[in-house]
Structure formats: C-alpha cells, structure tokens
Amino acid sequence: MAAAKKAAVKKSDSISKKDAYKISGGSVERTKPSCPKCGPGVFMATHKDRVSCGKCGYTEFGKKE
C-alpha cells in the first residue's frame, strides 16, 4: 500500500478577541456588532456584503459596519 499524502493545511487569518474591543479613556467599546439572537456576548463577522453570526448562522445582508 502506498502511503497516504497529507493535504496542505492553510492557516486562517483569525482575528483575536482583543481586536473586538477598543479602549478609549476609561471605557471599553465593542468594535463589532453583536448577534440579536444569541445576545451581547456573541460577535458577528463583518463581510463585504453581509454580517453573520458564527454560532447560530443569523445573517443580515447589505449592511456594512
């Protein structure tokens, strides 16, 4: 039997959680929108033409934030 080849794995450009917040003065601001279904603890991913939740799949089209 021939040895199986391993598929090349591309590392994703993940954004760390520290990039989801901005500190200004003495307060902390969220830079990404939160999911209306999951609550304020779950951020939505911002794409070119939509924002979507990675947890429940909720998507809003045509919104750029």
C-alpha positions as CSV (number, residue, x, y, z in Angstrom):
1,M,0.0,0.0,0.0
2,A,1.2,3.5,-0.8
3,A,1.5,6.0,2.0
4,A,-1.4,8.5,2.1
5,K,-0.5,12.1,1.3
6,K,-1.4,14.7,3.8
7,A,-3.4,17.6,2.4
8,A,-1.8,21.0,2.8
9,V,-3.5,23.0,5.5
10,K,-3.8,26.7,5.0
11,K,-3.6,28.7,8.2
12,S,-6.6,31.1,8.5
13,D,-6.2,34.7,9.3
14,S,-8.0,34.6,12.5
15,I,-8.7,37.8,14.5
16,S,-8.0,37.7,18.2
17,K,-10.6,38.7,20.8
18,K,-8.6,41.7,21.7
19,D,-9.3,43.2,18.3
20,A,-13.1,43.1,19.0
21,Y,-12.7,45.8,21.7
22,K,-11.4,49.4,21.7
23,I,-10.3,51.2,24.8
24,S,-10.9,54.9,24.9
25,G,-10.4,56.9,28.0
26,G,-11.8,54.9,30.9
27,S,-14.4,52.9,28.9
28,V,-14.4,49.9,26.7
29,E,-16.2,49.9,23.3
30,R,-17.1,47.0,21.1
31,T,-15.9,47.4,17.5
32,K,-18.1,44.6,16.0
33,P,-21.9,44.2,16.1
34,S,-23.3,41.6,18.4
35,C,-25.9,38.9,17.4
36,P,-29.5,39.9,18.1
37,K,-30.5,36.2,18.6
38,C,-27.5,35.0,20.7
39,G,-27.1,38.1,22.8
40,P,-24.4,40.6,23.6
41,G,-21.7,38.0,24.3
42,V,-21.5,36.8,20.7
43,F,-20.0,38.9,17.9
44,M,-20.9,38.9,14.3
45,A,-18.4,38.6,11.5
46,T,-18.3,41.5,9.1
47,H,-18.0,40.5,5.4
48,K,-18.0,42.6,2.2
49,D,-21.8,42.4,1.7
50,R,-23.2,41.0,5.0
51,V,-22.7,40.4,8.7
52,S,-23.2,36.9,10.1
53,C,-23.1,35.1,13.4
54,G,-20.8,32.1,13.6
55,K,-22.8,30.5,16.4
56,C,-26.4,30.4,15.1
57,G,-26.0,31.4,11.5
58,Y,-28.0,34.6,11.6
59,T,-27.2,36.8,8.6
60,E,-28.0,40.4,7.7
61,F,-27.4,41.3,4.0
62,G,-26.5,44.7,2.6
63,K,-25.1,46.0,5.9
64,K,-21.6,47.3,6.2
65,E,-20.3,48.1,9.7
